[in-house]
Amino acid sequence: QVQLVESGGGLVQAGGSLRLSCAASGRTFSSYAMGWFRQAPGKEREFVGAINWSGGSTYYLDSVKGRFTISRDNAKNTVYLQMNSLKPEDTAIYYCAAERFGLASGFRGDYWGQGTQVTVSS
């Protein structure tokens, strides 16, 4: 099992950037695919992007392609979500998730963090 803690959320103006971090517990971090989801008020949780165990494969929601980048540092048990050119519609709670032996494509997440709020003002 893995425990996940997100950080880095906050308030930013449209066009700005934020980098979210997700720190994972345990010694088997490199065996997990990692991903990010988000949930806006009144909407269902949606997949944002994911990265495979090595960092060699990523997969993104179409609306964030070219703006968001997922990366990971297995030595630090941490996955990142770099968000650039933020839009008001990116406002949501962002959740980190892990899936053991998962793939970036088709990522669903078996373990979840508590979430971090991202608010983009217009």
VMD Tcl script that draws the C-alpha trace (Angstrom):
set ca {
  {0.00 0.00 0.00}
  {1.12 3.57 -0.61}
  {0.15 6.84 1.03}
  {0.06 10.03 -1.02}
  {0.31 13.67 0.06}
  {-0.20 16.50 -2.42}
  {1.14 20.02 -2.11}
  {1.64 23.12 -4.20}
  {-1.90 24.22 -4.84}
  {-3.00 27.81 -4.52}
  {-4.46 30.86 -6.21}
  {-3.00 32.04 -9.51}
  {-4.07 34.41 -12.24}
  {-5.04 33.15 -15.66}
  {-1.95 32.56 -17.77}
  {0.14 31.76 -14.73}
  {1.82 28.56 -13.61}
  {1.79 26.21 -10.65}
  {3.66 23.03 -9.87}
  {1.95 20.39 -7.80}
  {3.90 17.74 -5.96}
  {2.80 14.39 -4.65}
  {4.99 12.62 -2.13}
  {4.51 8.89 -1.71}
  {5.39 6.68 1.21}
  {6.92 3.24 0.91}
  {9.87 1.59 -0.76}
  {8.09 0.39 -3.90}
  {7.27 3.74 -5.47}
  {8.96 2.83 -8.73}
  {6.52 -0.04 -9.22}
  {3.56 2.35 -9.40}
  {2.19 4.30 -12.30}
  {1.18 7.72 -11.00}
  {-1.55 10.03 -12.11}
  {-3.48 13.21 -11.48}
  {-7.22 13.75 -11.43}
  {-9.26 16.85 -10.71}
  {-12.74 17.67 -9.55}
  {-14.37 21.03 -10.09}
  {-17.40 22.15 -8.05}
  {-20.54 20.40 -9.23}
  {-18.65 18.19 -11.65}
  {-17.40 14.63 -11.65}
  {-13.78 13.80 -11.06}
  {-11.86 13.69 -14.32}
  {-8.54 12.25 -15.39}
  {-5.82 14.83 -16.05}
  {-2.74 12.78 -16.84}
  {-0.57 9.86 -15.85}
  {3.00 8.62 -16.05}
  {4.31 5.08 -16.05}
  {6.75 3.65 -13.53}
  {9.90 4.78 -15.34}
  {8.69 8.14 -16.54}
  {9.09 7.04 -20.12}
  {5.41 7.16 -20.99}
  {2.81 9.81 -20.26}
  {-0.82 10.31 -21.20}
  {-2.94 13.45 -20.89}
  {-6.46 14.78 -21.06}
  {-6.80 16.53 -24.41}
  {-7.62 19.91 -22.88}
  {-4.33 20.03 -20.93}
  {-1.98 18.72 -23.60}
  {0.79 21.20 -24.26}
  {0.08 23.06 -21.01}
  {0.54 20.42 -18.31}
  {3.51 18.12 -17.84}
  {3.79 15.16 -15.49}
  {7.19 14.01 -14.29}
  {8.52 11.85 -11.49}
  {11.62 11.41 -9.39}
  {11.77 7.84 -8.15}
  {14.71 8.64 -5.89}
  {12.50 11.14 -4.03}
  {9.26 9.12 -4.24}
  {7.62 12.16 -5.79}
  {5.52 12.90 -8.84}
  {4.96 16.40 -10.19}
  {2.35 18.17 -12.25}
  {3.68 21.32 -13.91}
  {0.76 23.47 -15.00}
  {1.38 26.35 -17.39}
  {-0.94 28.77 -19.18}
  {-3.60 28.12 -16.56}
  {-7.21 28.93 -17.33}
  {-10.16 29.60 -15.01}
  {-11.65 26.29 -16.14}
  {-8.64 24.52 -14.60}
  {-9.96 25.50 -11.17}
  {-10.52 22.30 -9.19}
  {-9.27 20.12 -6.41}
  {-6.37 18.12 -7.82}
  {-5.80 14.59 -6.61}
  {-2.74 12.42 -6.94}
  {-3.26 8.69 -7.47}
  {-1.16 5.55 -7.71}
  {-1.72 2.24 -9.47}
  {0.70 -0.63 -8.95}
  {2.06 -2.02 -12.18}
  {-0.27 0.32 -14.04}
  {0.13 1.99 -17.42}
  {-0.13 5.68 -18.26}
  {-2.88 4.96 -20.78}
  {-5.92 3.53 -19.08}
  {-4.73 4.70 -15.67}
  {-7.49 4.49 -13.08}
  {-5.77 4.88 -9.69}
  {-6.02 2.50 -6.77}
  {-4.66 4.78 -4.04}
  {-5.51 8.44 -3.59}
  {-4.25 11.52 -1.86}
  {-6.42 14.04 -0.05}
  {-6.25 16.63 -2.80}
  {-4.98 20.18 -3.16}
  {-7.03 23.17 -4.29}
  {-6.07 25.05 -7.43}
  {-7.91 28.28 -8.17}
  {-7.32 30.25 -11.34}
  {-8.72 33.77 -11.39}
  {-9.70 35.55 -14.59}
}
mol new
graphics top color blue
foreach p $ca { graphics top sphere $p radius 0.5 }
foreach p [lrange $ca 0 end-1] q [lrange $ca 1 end] { graphics top cylinder $p $q radius 0.2 }
display resetview
